[in-house]
């Protein structure tokens, strides 16, 4: 899976970049055949914003944005949002298979 970590209007440390890649790896294990992931760090008017995009098969895309006082907190919040989206999708899929 291809992972891209980008910083807009700011600089991020190597430690934070590594943390983002680790978070992506953990989330990718929950997804069904992930194709690529993108994590964008942005300093927006003093706030720290992280956008997390996960590309899945058949053109599906999971996107989450979170804002916090630190990039690390924003990254964790965005990752939680993606996890919830994946869990919801999994529950739908499980429900569909039991109905059929």
Phi and psi in degrees as GROMACS dihedral restraints (atoms count N, CA, C in turn):
[ dihedral_restraints ]
;  ai    aj    ak    al  type     phi  dphi    fc
    3     4     5     6     1   -90.9    20    10
    4     5     6     7     1   129.3    20    10
    6     7     8     9     1  -122.2    20    10
    7     8     9    10     1   131.0    20    10
    9    10    11    12     1  -122.2    20    10
   10    11    12    13     1   128.4    20    10
   12    13    14    15     1  -116.6    20    10
   13    14    15    16     1   122.9    20    10
   15    16    17    18     1  -125.2    20    10
   16    17    18    19     1   146.2    20    10
   18    19    20    21     1  -120.7    20    10
   19    20    21    22     1   123.7    20    10
   21    22    23    24     1  -110.3    20    10
   22    23    24    25     1   132.3    20    10
   24    25    26    27     1    58.7    20    10
   25    26    27    28     1    22.9    20    10
   27    28    29    30     1  -162.8    20    10
   28    29    30    31     1   173.0    20    10
   30    31    32    33     1  -117.2    20    10
   31    32    33    34     1   141.1    20    10
   33    34    35    36     1  -121.7    20    10
   34    35    36    37     1   150.7    20    10
   36    37    38    39     1   -77.3    20    10
   37    38    39    40     1   161.3    20    10
   39    40    41    42     1   -62.7    20    10
   40    41    42    43     1   -34.0    20    10
   42    43    44    45     1   -62.5    20    10
   43    44    45    46     1   -43.4    20    10
   45    46    47    48     1   -68.4    20    10
   46    47    48    49     1   -37.8    20    10
   48    49    50    51     1   -62.7    20    10
   49    50    51    52     1   -43.5    20    10
   51    52    53    54     1   -64.3    20    10
   52    53    54    55     1   -40.6    20    10
   54    55    56    57     1   -61.0    20    10
   55    56    57    58     1   -43.3    20    10
   57    58    59    60     1   -61.4    20    10
   58    59    60    61     1   -43.2    20    10
   60    61    62    63     1   -64.3    20    10
   61    62    63    64     1   -37.9    20    10
   63    64    65    66     1   -65.1    20    10
   64    65    66    67     1   -43.4    20    10
   66    67    68    69     1   -62.4    20    10
   67    68    69    70     1   -42.6    20    10
   69    70    71    72     1   -60.8    20    10
   70    71    72    73     1   -43.3    20    10
   72    73    74    75     1   -59.8    20    10
   73    74    75    76     1   -42.7    20    10
   75    76    77    78     1   -65.3    20    10
   76    77    78    79     1   -42.6    20    10
   78    79    80    81     1   -68.3    20    10
   79    80    81    82     1   -36.9    20    10
   81    82    83    84     1   -61.4    20    10
   82    83    84    85     1   -30.1    20    10
   84    85    86    87     1   -67.9    20    10
   85    86    87    88     1   -25.7    20    10
   87    88    89    90     1   -82.7    20    10
   88    89    90    91     1   -24.6    20    10
   90    91    92    93     1   -85.9    20    10
   91    92    93    94     1   154.5    20    10
   93    94    95    96     1   -89.0    20    10
   94    95    96    97     1   108.5    20    10
   96    97    98    99     1    51.7    20    10
   97    98    99   100     1    61.9    20    10
   99   100   101   102     1   -65.2    20    10
  100   101   102   103     1   143.1    20    10
  102   103   104   105     1   -96.0    20    10
  103   104   105   106     1   -47.4    20    10
  105   106   107   108     1  -157.0    20    10
  106   107   108   109     1   163.2    20    10
  108   109   110   111     1  -139.7    20    10
  109   110   111   112     1   147.9    20    10
  111   112   113   114     1  -136.8    20    10
  112   113   114   115     1   130.8    20    10
  114   115   116   117     1  -120.6    20    10
  115   116   117   118     1   122.8    20    10
  117   118   119   120     1  -117.4    20    10
  118   119   120   121     1   120.7    20    10
  120   121   122   123     1   -97.3    20    10
  121   122   123   124     1   133.8    20    10
  123   124   125   126     1  -143.1    20    10
  124   125   126   127     1   133.3    20    10
  126   127   128   129     1   -96.1    20    10
  127   128   129   130     1   106.1    20    10
  129   130   131   132     1  -113.0    20    10
  130   131   132   133     1   103.9    20    10
  132   133   134   135     1    51.8    20    10
  133   134   135   136     1    45.8    20    10
  135   136   137   138     1    89.1    20    10
  136   137   138   139     1   -18.8    20    10
  138   139   140   141     1   -90.0    20    10
  139   140   141   142     1   153.5    20    10
  141   142   143   144     1  -101.2    20    10
  142   143   144   145     1   120.1    20    10
  144   145   146   147     1  -118.5    20    10
  145   146   147   148     1   136.4    20    10
  147   148   149   150     1  -125.1    20    10
  148   149   150   151     1   130.0    20    10
  150   151   152   153     1  -113.8    20    10
  151   152   153   154     1   130.4    20    10
  153   154   155   156     1  -119.5    20    10
  154   155   156   157     1   122.3    20    10
  156   157   158   159     1  -122.0    20    10
  157   158   159   160     1   131.4    20    10
  159   160   161   162     1  -125.4    20    10
  160   161   162   163     1   119.3    20    10
  162   163   164   165     1   -95.6    20    10
  163   164   165   166     1   128.9    20    10
  165   166   167   168     1  -119.5    20    10
  166   167   168   169     1   169.8    20    10
  168   169   170   171     1   -60.3    20    10
  169   170   171   172     1   160.9    20    10
  171   172   173   174     1    60.3    20    10
  172   173   174   175     1    31.7    20    10
  174   175   176   177     1    74.9    20    10
  175   176   177   178     1     8.6    20    10
  177   178   179   180     1   -72.6    20    10
  178   179   180   181     1   143.2    20    10
  180   181   182   183     1  -138.5    20    10
  181   182   183   184     1   130.6    20    10
  183   184   185   186     1  -108.6    20    10
  184   185   186   187     1   127.5    20    10
  186   187   188   189     1  -131.4    20    10
  187   188   189   190     1   136.0    20    10
  189   190   191   192     1  -141.4    20    10
  190   191   192   193     1   139.9    20    10
  192   193   194   195     1  -125.7    20    10
  193   194   195   196     1   138.8    20    10
  195   196   197   198     1  -142.1    20    10
  196   197   198   199     1   147.3    20    10
  198   199   200   201     1  -125.0    20    10
  199   200   201   202     1   141.7    20    10
  201   202   203   204     1  -156.8    20    10
  202   203   204   205     1  -179.0    20    10
  204   205   206   207     1   -76.2    20    10
  205   206   207   208     1   -23.0    20    10
  207   208   209   210     1  -131.8    20    10
  208   209   210   211     1   154.6    20    10
  210   211   212   213     1   -64.2    20    10
  211   212   213   214     1   -36.5    20    10
  213   214   215   216     1   -62.2    20    10
  214   215   216   217     1   -45.1    20    10
  216   217   218   219     1   -64.5    20    10
  217   218   219   220     1   -42.2    20    10
  219   220   221   222     1   -64.0    20    10
  220   221   222   223     1   -39.1    20    10
  222   223   224   225     1   -62.3    20    10
  223   224   225   226     1   -45.0    20    10
  225   226   227   228     1   -63.2    20    10
  226   227   228   229     1   -40.6    20    10
  228   229   230   231     1   -66.6    20    10
  229   230   231   232     1   -42.6    20    10
  231   232   233   234     1   -64.6    20    10
  232   233   234   235     1   -40.1    20    10
  234   235   236   237     1   -63.5    20    10
  235   236   237   238     1   -39.8    20    10
  237   238   239   240     1   -62.3    20    10
  238   239   240   241     1   -39.8    20    10
  240   241   242   243     1   -64.2    20    10
  241   242   243   244     1   -41.8    20    10
  243   244   245   246     1   -64.4    20    10
  244   245   246   247     1   -42.1    20    10
  246   247   248   249     1   -58.1    20    10
  247   248   249   250     1   -43.6    20    10
  249   250   251   252     1   -63.0    20    10
  250   251   252   253     1   -40.5    20    10
  252   253   254   255     1   -62.8    20    10
  253   254   255   256     1   -42.9    20    10
  255   256   257   258     1   -66.8    20    10
  256   257   258   259     1   -39.8    20    10
  258   259   260   261     1   -63.4    20    10
  259   260   261   262     1   -42.4    20    10
  261   262   263   264     1   -62.7    20    10
  262   263   264   265     1   -42.8    20    10
  264   265   266   267     1   -63.3    20    10
  265   266   267   268     1   -40.2    20    10
  267   268   269   270     1   -65.8    20    10
  268   269   270   271     1   -41.5    20    10
  270   271   272   273     1   -63.6    20    10
  271   272   273   274     1   -40.8    20    10
  273   274   275   276     1   -61.1    20    10
  274   275   276   277     1   -44.9    20    10
  276   277   278   279     1   -63.7    20    10
  277   278   279   280     1   -42.4    20    10
  279   280   281   282     1   -65.6    20    10
  280   281   282   283     1   -38.7    20    10
  282   283   284   285     1   -65.9    20    10
  283   284   285   286     1   -42.6    20    10
  285   286   287   288     1   -61.3    20    10
  286   287   288   289     1   -41.1    20    10
  288   289   290   291     1   -70.7    20    10
  289   290   291   292     1   -29.3    20    10
  291   292   293   294     1   -78.5    20    10
  292   293   294   295     1   -28.3    20    10
  294   295   296   297     1   -74.5    20    10
  295   296   297   298     1   -35.9    20    10
